[in-house]
Amino acid sequence: VQLVESGGGSVQPGGSLTRSCATSGFTITQYDINWFRQAPGKEREWVATKSRWDGTTYTPSVQGRFFTSRDNAKDTAYLQMNTLKPDDTAVYFCTVIVRGQNYWGQGTLVTVSS
């Protein structure tokens, strides 16, 4: 199982970024893909989930601004982040639990600053 992330970077407040999580080693439609983030000096927190049944859930602080999706043909999950705020600055990770083992992408820093 591998998760390879891309799409981090810097953006001004109010801007948008899309994170990608390219997967391999499992069938993406059969597992939940979770997104976490860790801000400097803070605990890692759950952000969003794209479920195997195609549902989505979000932590309240990003509800209505972040959207997670999946391209089954490309085995890739996405986290579209809109109306970004400085508080969204963090390293973002995609994760999946396959056969009882938790796999993480390498994480990429997203910086929201003017």
KOLZA-92109 format. One line per field, with one value per atom (N, C-alpha, C, CB): residue number from 1; residue in one letter; x, y, z. Coordinates in nm, 3 decimals. Each point is the difference from the previous one (the first is absolute). Glycine has a CB too. Layout:
<atoms>
guti NUM, ...
rolum A, ...
east X, ...
north Y, ...
up Z, ...
</atoms>
This chain:
<atoms>
guti 1, 1, 1, 1, 2, 2, 2, 2, 3, 3, 3, 3, 4, 4, 4, 4, 5, 5, 5, 5, 6, 6, 6, 6, 7, 7, 7, 7, 8, 8, 8, 8, 9, 9, 9, 9, 10, 10, 10, 10, 11, 11, 11, 11, 12, 12, 12, 12, 13, 13, 13, 13, 14, 14, 14, 14, 15, 15, 15, 15, 16, 16, 16, 16, 17, 17, 17, 17, 18, 18, 18, 18, 19, 19, 19, 19, 20, 20, 20, 20, 21, 21, 21, 21, 22, 22, 22, 22, 23, 23, 23, 23, 24, 24, 24, 24, 25, 25, 25, 25, 26, 26, 26, 26, 27, 27, 27, 27, 28, 28, 28, 28, 29, 29, 29, 29, 30, 30, 30, 30, 31, 31, 31, 31, 32, 32, 32, 32, 33, 33, 33, 33, 34, 34, 34, 34, 35, 35, 35, 35, 36, 36, 36, 36, 37, 37, 37, 37, 38, 38, 38, 38, 39, 39, 39, 39, 40, 40, 40, 40, 41, 41, 41, 41, 42, 42, 42, 42, 43, 43, 43, 43, 44, 44, 44, 44, 45, 45, 45, 45, 46, 46, 46, 46, 47, 47, 47, 47, 48, 48, 48, 48, 49, 49, 49, 49, 50, 50, 50, 50, 51, 51, 51, 51, 52, 52, 52, 52, 53, 53, 53, 53, 54, 54, 54, 54, 55, 55, 55, 55, 56, 56, 56, 56, 57, 57, 57, 57, 58, 58, 58, 58, 59, 59, 59, 59, 60, 60, 60, 60, 61, 61, 61, 61, 62, 62, 62, 62, 63, 63, 63, 63, 64, 64, 64, 64, 65, 65, 65, 65, 66, 66, 66, 66, 67, 67, 67, 67, 68, 68, 68, 68, 69, 69, 69, 69, 70, 70, 70, 70, 71, 71, 71, 71, 72, 72, 72, 72, 73, 73, 73, 73, 74, 74, 74, 74, 75, 75, 75, 75, 76, 76, 76, 76, 77, 77, 77, 77, 78, 78, 78, 78, 79, 79, 79, 79, 80, 80, 80, 80, 81, 81, 81, 81, 82, 82, 82, 82, 83, 83, 83, 83, 84, 84, 84, 84, 85, 85, 85, 85, 86, 86, 86, 86, 87, 87, 87, 87, 88, 88, 88, 88, 89, 89, 89, 89, 90, 90, 90, 90, 91, 91, 91, 91, 92, 92, 92, 92, 93, 93, 93, 93, 94, 94, 94, 94, 95, 95, 95, 95, 96, 96, 96, 96, 97, 97, 97, 97, 98, 98, 98, 98, 99, 99, 99, 99, 100, 100, 100, 100, 101, 101, 101, 101, 102, 102, 102, 102, 103, 103, 103, 103, 104, 104, 104, 104, 105, 105, 105, 105, 106, 106, 106, 106, 107, 107, 107, 107, 108, 108, 108, 108, 109, 109, 109, 109, 110, 110, 110, 110, 111, 111, 111, 111, 112, 112, 112, 112, 113, 113, 113, 113, 114, 114, 114, 114
rolum V, V, V, V, Q, Q, Q, Q, L, L, L, L, V, V, V, V, E, E, E, E, S, S, S, S, G, G, G, G, G, G, G, G, G, G, G, G, S, S, S, S, V, V, V, V, Q, Q, Q, Q, P, P, P, P, G, G, G, G, G, G, G, G, S, S, S, S, L, L, L, L, T, T, T, T, R, R, R, R, S, S, S, S, C, C, C, C, A, A, A, A, T, T, T, T, S, S, S, S, G, G, G, G, F, F, F, F, T, T, T, T, I, I, I, I, T, T, T, T, Q, Q, Q, Q, Y, Y, Y, Y, D, D, D, D, I, I, I, I, N, N, N, N, W, W, W, W, F, F, F, F, R, R, R, R, Q, Q, Q, Q, A, A, A, A, P, P, P, P, G, G, G, G, K, K, K, K, E, E, E, E, R, R, R, R, E, E, E, E, W, W, W, W, V, V, V, V, A, A, A, A, T, T, T, T, K, K, K, K, S, S, S, S, R, R, R, R, W, W, W, W, D, D, D, D, G, G, G, G, T, T, T, T, T, T, T, T, Y, Y, Y, Y, T, T, T, T, P, P, P, P, S, S, S, S, V, V, V, V, Q, Q, Q, Q, G, G, G, G, R, R, R, R, F, F, F, F, F, F, F, F, T, T, T, T, S, S, S, S, R, R, R, R, D, D, D, D, N, N, N, N, A, A, A, A, K, K, K, K, D, D, D, D, T, T, T, T, A, A, A, A, Y, Y, Y, Y, L, L, L, L, Q, Q, Q, Q, M, M, M, M, N, N, N, N, T, T, T, T, L, L, L, L, K, K, K, K, P, P, P, P, D, D, D, D, D, D, D, D, T, T, T, T, A, A, A, A, V, V, V, V, Y, Y, Y, Y, F, F, F, F, C, C, C, C, T, T, T, T, V, V, V, V, I, I, I, I, V, V, V, V, R, R, R, R, G, G, G, G, Q, Q, Q, Q, N, N, N, N, Y, Y, Y, Y, W, W, W, W, G, G, G, G, Q, Q, Q, Q, G, G, G, G, T, T, T, T, L, L, L, L, V, V, V, V, T, T, T, T, V, V, V, V, S, S, S, S, S, S, S, S
east 0.085, -0.085, 0.088, -0.184, 0.154, 0.073, -0.097, 0.204, -0.173, -0.075, 0.102, -0.189, 0.177, 0.095, -0.076, 0.151, -0.113, -0.074, 0.068, -0.084, 0.002, 0.051, -0.099, 0.124, -0.080, -0.092, 0.005, -0.141, 0.246, 0.013, 0.055, 0.034, -0.001, 0.060, -0.051, 0.025, -0.004, -0.039, -0.112, 0.233, -0.321, -0.113, -0.041, -0.080, 0.023, -0.049, -0.135, 0.124, -0.159, -0.133, -0.109, 0.087, -0.185, -0.108, 0.027, -0.051, 0.173, 0.036, -0.039, 0.184, -0.148, -0.035, 0.122, -0.233, 0.232, 0.099, -0.070, 0.190, -0.138, -0.052, 0.113, -0.177, 0.156, 0.097, -0.041, 0.047, 0.054, -0.023, 0.067, -0.015, -0.046, 0.053, -0.011, -0.067, 0.176, 0.003, 0.025, 0.084, -0.172, 0.007, 0.040, -0.174, 0.227, 0.031, 0.003, 0.132, -0.152, 0.006, -0.132, 0.226, -0.331, -0.133, -0.103, 0.081, -0.205, -0.107, -0.063, -0.044, 0.062, -0.038, -0.149, 0.185, -0.269, -0.145, -0.042, -0.032, 0.122, -0.036, 0.043, 0.017, 0.044, 0.051, -0.030, 0.182, -0.194, -0.015, 0.137, -0.197, 0.198, 0.120, -0.020, 0.050, 0.041, -0.009, 0.106, -0.093, 0.060, 0.095, 0.020, -0.070, 0.195, 0.038, 0.091, -0.020, 0.036, 0.097, 0.063, -0.130, 0.249, 0.069, 0.061, 0.049, -0.104, 0.051, 0.123, -0.233, 0.318, 0.121, -0.035, 0.113, -0.053, -0.020, -0.132, 0.144, -0.221, -0.131, -0.009, -0.103, -0.002, -0.025, -0.051, -0.052, 0.076, -0.055, -0.152, 0.213, -0.285, -0.146, -0.059, 0.003, -0.115, -0.073, -0.069, -0.034, 0.036, -0.058, -0.122, 0.227, -0.214, -0.108, 0.017, -0.019, -0.091, 0.000, -0.083, 0.029, 0.027, -0.075, -0.024, 0.102, -0.229, -0.026, -0.007, -0.122, 0.135, -0.008, -0.138, 0.170, -0.271, -0.134, -0.027, -0.077, 0.185, -0.005, -0.052, -0.033, 0.009, -0.039, 0.121, -0.193, 0.165, 0.106, -0.037, 0.063, 0.036, -0.019, 0.118, -0.132, 0.105, 0.100, -0.002, -0.024, 0.141, 0.003, -0.068, 0.213, -0.281, -0.079, 0.079, -0.140, 0.267, 0.076, 0.025, 0.107, -0.127, 0.023, -0.129, 0.236, -0.344, -0.128, -0.039, -0.073, 0.039, -0.041, 0.115, -0.194, 0.317, 0.117, 0.086, -0.001, 0.009, 0.082, -0.092, 0.182, -0.133, -0.079, 0.094, -0.170, 0.135, 0.081, -0.070, 0.101, -0.024, -0.055, 0.098, -0.126, 0.085, 0.080, -0.016, -0.024, 0.133, -0.003, 0.037, 0.061, -0.162, 0.024, 0.092, -0.224, 0.212, 0.082, 0.148, -0.196, 0.223, 0.138, 0.049, -0.036, -0.052, 0.037, 0.054, 0.051, -0.116, 0.049, -0.113, 0.173, -0.141, -0.093, 0.046, -0.057, -0.039, 0.029, -0.060, 0.007, 0.058, -0.056, 0.008, 0.069, -0.183, -0.006, -0.025, -0.084, 0.170, -0.007, -0.025, 0.155, -0.269, -0.039, -0.008, -0.128, 0.128, -0.011, 0.096, -0.243, 0.366, 0.099, 0.027, 0.102, -0.077, 0.026, 0.141, -0.251, 0.310, 0.131, -0.005, 0.053, -0.166, -0.013, 0.004, -0.133, 0.120, 0.009, 0.145, -0.220, 0.314, 0.141, 0.036, 0.053, -0.002, 0.030, 0.065, -0.193, 0.248, 0.038, -0.122, 0.246, -0.284, -0.118, 0.041, -0.128, 0.053, 0.029, -0.126, 0.183, -0.168, -0.107, 0.037, -0.061, -0.041, 0.024, -0.106, 0.108, -0.074, -0.095, 0.035, -0.035, -0.067, 0.022, -0.033, -0.053, 0.153, -0.017, 0.043, 0.040, -0.131, 0.027, 0.059, 0.037, -0.096, 0.036, 0.124, -0.105, 0.169, 0.122, -0.028, 0.147, -0.101, -0.022, 0.117, -0.136, 0.106, 0.103, -0.019, 0.014, 0.100, -0.002, 0.078, -0.022, -0.027, 0.080, 0.114, -0.200, 0.288, 0.119, -0.031, 0.134, -0.251, -0.038, 0.064, -0.024, -0.053, 0.051, -0.048, 0.004, 0.085, -0.034, -0.086, 0.214, -0.322, -0.083, 0.012, -0.162, 0.208, 0.018, -0.096, 0.243, -0.323, -0.095, 0.045, -0.192, 0.240, 0.058, -0.004, 0.148, -0.166, 0.005, 0.142, -0.241
north -0.119, 0.119, 0.124, -0.123, 0.215, 0.127, 0.115, -0.116, 0.225, 0.124, 0.109, -0.074, 0.136, 0.104, 0.130, -0.170, 0.268, 0.125, 0.108, -0.060, 0.153, 0.116, 0.114, -0.147, 0.266, 0.113, 0.092, -0.143, 0.139, 0.095, 0.131, -0.187, 0.276, 0.126, 0.114, -0.086, 0.206, 0.121, 0.070, 0.025, 0.037, 0.071, 0.112, -0.209, 0.313, 0.112, -0.035, 0.164, -0.102, -0.022, 0.023, 0.069, -0.160, 0.008, -0.081, 0.222, -0.269, -0.075, -0.146, 0.157, -0.233, -0.142, -0.083, 0.062, -0.186, -0.100, -0.134, 0.130, -0.218, -0.136, -0.098, 0.068, -0.153, -0.104, -0.128, 0.106, -0.178, -0.129, -0.110, 0.111, -0.229, -0.116, -0.119, 0.092, -0.123, -0.111, -0.130, 0.152, -0.249, -0.123, -0.120, 0.093, -0.194, -0.126, -0.110, 0.118, -0.241, -0.114, -0.040, 0.069, 0.002, -0.036, 0.063, -0.016, -0.028, 0.052, 0.119, -0.228, 0.345, 0.124, 0.004, 0.117, -0.183, 0.004, -0.089, 0.048, -0.126, -0.092, 0.047, -0.181, 0.299, 0.049, 0.150, -0.175, 0.216, 0.141, 0.068, -0.047, 0.164, 0.082, 0.117, -0.068, 0.080, 0.105, 0.106, -0.167, 0.288, 0.111, 0.053, 0.061, -0.040, 0.058, 0.120, -0.226, 0.306, 0.109, 0.021, 0.109, -0.053, 0.034, 0.138, -0.244, 0.336, 0.137, 0.009, 0.090, 0.009, 0.014, 0.007, 0.118, -0.203, 0.001, -0.056, 0.192, -0.254, -0.053, -0.149, 0.223, -0.283, -0.142, -0.021, -0.034, -0.086, -0.036, -0.011, -0.122, 0.173, -0.004, -0.054, 0.192, -0.261, -0.050, 0.115, -0.221, 0.217, 0.108, -0.048, 0.105, -0.217, -0.043, -0.148, 0.232, -0.293, -0.139, -0.015, -0.078, 0.007, -0.045, -0.149, 0.178, -0.216, -0.138, -0.091, 0.083, -0.212, -0.100, 0.000, -0.140, 0.192, 0.007, 0.135, -0.161, 0.239, 0.126, 0.117, -0.133, 0.112, 0.111, 0.083, -0.133, 0.253, 0.087, 0.056, 0.059, -0.042, 0.065, 0.093, -0.198, 0.303, 0.105, 0.045, 0.075, -0.034, 0.065, 0.136, -0.121, 0.168, 0.123, 0.122, -0.090, 0.099, 0.120, 0.013, -0.013, -0.097, 0.008, -0.026, -0.075, 0.041, -0.028, 0.118, -0.147, 0.115, 0.104, 0.068, 0.035, -0.060, 0.058, -0.108, 0.189, -0.304, -0.110, -0.107, 0.046, -0.111, -0.104, -0.114, 0.171, -0.292, -0.115, -0.082, -0.004, -0.050, -0.076, -0.111, 0.202, -0.279, -0.115, -0.023, -0.104, 0.077, -0.040, -0.147, 0.235, -0.320, -0.144, -0.048, -0.027, 0.087, -0.041, 0.031, 0.037, 0.068, 0.040, -0.048, 0.199, -0.267, -0.045, 0.116, -0.229, 0.342, 0.121, 0.066, 0.031, 0.013, 0.078, 0.144, -0.201, 0.290, 0.144, 0.069, -0.006, 0.111, 0.089, 0.141, -0.153, 0.205, 0.135, 0.093, -0.077, 0.177, 0.091, 0.141, -0.148, 0.204, 0.133, 0.096, -0.101, 0.228, 0.106, -0.029, 0.040, -0.064, -0.038, 0.113, -0.156, 0.116, 0.094, -0.029, 0.019, 0.078, -0.027, -0.119, 0.242, -0.264, -0.115, -0.133, 0.144, -0.142, -0.125, -0.040, 0.054, 0.032, -0.033, -0.125, 0.242, -0.343, -0.129, -0.090, 0.024, -0.135, -0.109, -0.089, 0.009, -0.037, -0.079, -0.140, 0.210, -0.310, -0.140, -0.070, -0.002, -0.091, -0.095, -0.134, 0.119, -0.193, -0.127, -0.101, 0.120, -0.247, -0.108, -0.117, 0.073, -0.142, -0.121, -0.119, 0.118, -0.198, -0.118, -0.123, 0.137, -0.231, -0.125, 0.029, -0.118, 0.214, 0.031, 0.086, -0.211, 0.250, 0.082, 0.138, -0.205, 0.306, 0.139, 0.049, 0.041, 0.003, 0.052, 0.150, -0.221, 0.294, 0.145, 0.045, 0.020, 0.087, 0.066, 0.076, 0.019, 0.039, 0.065, 0.135, -0.120, 0.174, 0.130, 0.114, -0.105, 0.214, 0.119, 0.124, -0.121, 0.217, 0.123, 0.091, -0.017, 0.066, 0.104, 0.122, -0.169, 0.279, 0.123, 0.106, -0.056, 0.111, 0.105, 0.128, -0.166, 0.259, 0.121, 0.112, -0.137, 0.258, 0.117, 0.056, 0.052
up 0.000, 0.000, 0.000, 0.123, -0.214, -0.003, -0.021, -0.090, 0.155, -0.017, -0.031, 0.160, -0.276, -0.041, -0.018, -0.114, 0.194, 0.002, -0.083, 0.225, -0.271, -0.071, 0.014, -0.163, 0.126, -0.003, 0.119, -0.131, 0.210, 0.109, -0.051, 0.161, -0.068, -0.038, 0.084, -0.229, 0.178, 0.072, -0.075, 0.094, -0.019, -0.059, 0.094, -0.120, 0.065, 0.082, 0.062, -0.147, 0.256, 0.058, -0.103, 0.225, -0.222, -0.098, -0.125, 0.087, -0.103, -0.119, 0.009, -0.034, -0.070, -0.009, -0.038, -0.065, 0.110, -0.039, -0.008, 0.110, -0.194, -0.006, 0.029, -0.167, 0.265, 0.035, -0.072, 0.226, -0.276, -0.065, 0.080, -0.225, 0.222, 0.070, -0.095, 0.231, -0.301, -0.095, 0.076, -0.184, 0.163, 0.079, -0.086, 0.154, -0.090, -0.066, 0.104, -0.182, 0.137, 0.090, 0.061, 0.047, -0.079, 0.047, -0.093, 0.241, -0.230, -0.085, 0.071, -0.101, 0.044, 0.069, 0.034, -0.119, 0.039, 0.024, 0.115, -0.241, 0.295, 0.107, 0.138, -0.165, 0.173, 0.128, 0.017, -0.006, 0.131, 0.031, -0.013, 0.155, -0.219, -0.005, 0.096, -0.243, 0.337, 0.102, -0.022, 0.162, -0.125, -0.006, 0.142, -0.238, 0.275, 0.128, -0.025, 0.116, -0.013, -0.008, 0.137, -0.188, 0.185, 0.124, -0.014, 0.049, 0.029, 0.000, 0.090, -0.044, 0.021, 0.083, 0.148, -0.189, 0.270, 0.144, 0.048, 0.000, -0.092, 0.038, -0.027, -0.048, 0.106, -0.023, -0.143, 0.247, -0.297, -0.130, 0.014, -0.066, -0.033, 0.006, -0.129, 0.158, -0.144, -0.116, -0.071, 0.113, -0.246, -0.080, -0.079, -0.016, -0.053, -0.090, -0.032, -0.098, 0.054, -0.044, -0.126, 0.235, -0.331, -0.118, 0.022, -0.159, 0.183, 0.038, -0.122, 0.201, -0.172, -0.107, -0.066, 0.120, -0.049, -0.056, -0.066, 0.173, -0.192, -0.073, 0.082, -0.204, 0.334, 0.085, 0.040, 0.083, -0.028, 0.047, 0.136, -0.238, 0.324, 0.129, 0.025, 0.090, -0.013, 0.022, 0.146, -0.239, 0.287, 0.130, -0.013, 0.065, 0.039, -0.012, -0.049, 0.181, -0.148, -0.036, -0.150, 0.222, -0.298, -0.145, -0.078, 0.036, 0.034, -0.067, -0.089, 0.194, -0.320, -0.093, -0.072, 0.145, -0.102, -0.068, -0.065, 0.165, -0.105, -0.052, -0.059, 0.172, -0.278, -0.065, -0.040, -0.085, 0.125, -0.037, -0.106, 0.229, -0.321, -0.111, -0.036, -0.087, -0.016, -0.039, -0.149, 0.229, -0.298, -0.141, -0.004, -0.085, 0.067, 0.006, -0.112, 0.106, -0.223, -0.113, 0.023, -0.152, 0.230, 0.026, 0.137, -0.146, 0.222, 0.135, 0.084, -0.092, 0.080, 0.066, 0.077, -0.180, 0.301, 0.081, 0.002, 0.142, -0.120, -0.004, 0.121, -0.251, 0.294, 0.101, -0.057, 0.196, -0.237, -0.050, 0.117, -0.226, 0.241, 0.113, -0.050, 0.134, -0.097, -0.045, 0.118, -0.190, 0.159, 0.102, 0.116, -0.063, 0.028, 0.101, 0.098, -0.165, 0.289, 0.107, 0.057, 0.055, 0.012, 0.063, 0.095, -0.019, 0.085, 0.092, -0.073, 0.151, -0.283, -0.077, -0.028, -0.104, 0.139, -0.019, 0.077, -0.034, -0.038, 0.062, -0.103, 0.160, -0.112, -0.088, -0.015, 0.071, -0.194, -0.029, -0.046, -0.062, 0.111, -0.030, -0.049, 0.173, -0.266, -0.028, 0.064, -0.219, 0.262, 0.068, -0.040, 0.193, -0.178, -0.024, 0.091, -0.241, 0.288, 0.080, -0.089, 0.220, -0.249, -0.085, 0.079, -0.210, 0.224, 0.072, 0.138, -0.218, 0.286, 0.138, 0.018, 0.055, -0.165, 0.011, -0.056, -0.017, 0.090, -0.039, -0.084, 0.208, -0.329, -0.091, -0.016, -0.122, 0.116, -0.012, -0.122, 0.248, -0.311, -0.100, 0.067, -0.152, 0.070, 0.055, 0.061, -0.169, 0.140, 0.055, -0.077, 0.224, -0.237, -0.068, 0.072, -0.221, 0.237, 0.072, -0.086, 0.129, -0.070, -0.059, 0.090, -0.105, 0.047, 0.075, -0.052, 0.043, 0.048, -0.037, 0.069, -0.029, -0.051, 0.056, -0.102, 0.148, -0.099, -0.088, -0.004, 0.052
</atoms>
